[in-house]
């Protein structure tokens, strides 16, 4: 039996032609430099830890939001022109409504898959912001924001804030009774801003509320302006992640000069691809079985009506909570009224939201640390930072309770006035309590780690000595565990130095230096960290009679 072989055609020089795919790749590489870029980055190492998936959930949710948002724009009509409904949903027959509301009903009941896509879009937005929030907390508590990642932390913070306002403009578009109530609330907050509030309101609404333009303007902001900025920030955020290399948790062989993990291609890309479909699938399942924002049950917006139990999405509940519990204070002078009952909560909301953005620069100033950090902290080893983070979260969630004070009152049979006073008091007291408790817990965990290093792990095995004493057997820790428990750097508080110079003249110390020294003592003083065991202490106990 004979076989015939075919040879690829040769070019004019008699050489074998490369396959078509290879020729296309060569053509593209000669013009775009793809091969060199891929060679430098496709084998980049990424560490493996479950907490890093939080950022991936946020990224994949954002992709899902973009995909479903593009589909919805094909059918949505961003117009406040009044029409009479004659669609398939019988309870709305003959009711006057805006084109925006009517087109949302059409998407929900007439477009194939429209309701599911709406649900996926809304749920993905909620999960995106929740994942961003938890991801930022992971970065904060582990100190991943330190040099050289301060700017990347600010990018992430801006993504979260822009996501909040993108979500707000998005759920305002259907012009239903619930979203209209939220828009009315926002317009009142804008009007409370001195001098410029009325101008901003007129610009957004095209006149007195509700105007005729806010849906069209919110639509442009929602699908074009904010997503465009967010996409740019996201790309910059990911570029900086690759440029700075990924942070990693402490462990043997891990230093500030290397990364221990898996290559981007093929391992990490395969895992990330599978995880994307897992996130998409879970969001689709939630969207299919859990109804969110059923606008047909609420009806179109009317300025003279308010829906019962109106609640914003969770990320805006904090701002609403501050307004709900604030007393209705006003100041009237020279014919102008300043509504402090709305303006003060608005300022507080901005301050609380801005604190995390500036924190990396504050900590760097206090420590005076100019080193690059690629190894993460264990939260217990930075008690003050961890306590501040928990205090901030406590304030946020107490404000969230205020945003749902009516539902807390009806579901738990409580007085709405009692809930309001609870939020007013504990918005300031709660973070202080949380700070103290968290710091003490961190210090207790540090003491336990020190005991483990010096005395080993408790095995639970009780042994009786010849003279009758009962002792517990301690198992020495492995070198890997010892490294993890002792590798962290401990700062020493800054000292102002002598009050007088070498000539006996009193030194003039700048006020900022005094503040910095006081803060440094609060961060790293005697009652703010437990000293690590020294080599001498370890040897004395392990080589003597300290180990049972």
Protein Blocks (a to p, Z undefined) as FASTA:
>chain_A
ZZddddddddfkopacddfklmmmmmmmmmnommmmmmmmmmpccdddfklmmmmmmmmm
mmmmmmmmmmmmmmpccdfbdcddfbfblklgoiacdfklmmmmmmmmmmghklmmmmmm
mmmmmmmmmmmmmmmmmmmmnopmpccklmmmmmmmmmmmmmmmmmmmmmmmnopaklmm
mmmmmmmmmmmpghjlmmmmmmmnopacebjmlmmmmmmmmmmmmmmmmmmmmmmmmmmm
mmnopaddddehiafkbccdddfblklmmmmmmmmmmmmmmmmmmmmmmcghilklnopa
dfkbccehiacdfklmmmmmmmmmpccddddeehiacdfklmmmmmmmmmmmmmmmmmmm
mmmmmnopabdcfbdcdfklmmmlmmmmmmmmmmmmmmmmmmmmmmmmmmnopafklmmm
mmmmmmmmmmmmmmmmmmmmmmmmmmmmmmmmmnopaehiacddfkopacdddddddfkl
mmmmmmpccdddddebjfbdfkopacdddfklmmmmmmmmmmmmmklcccdddfklmmmm
mmmmmbZZ
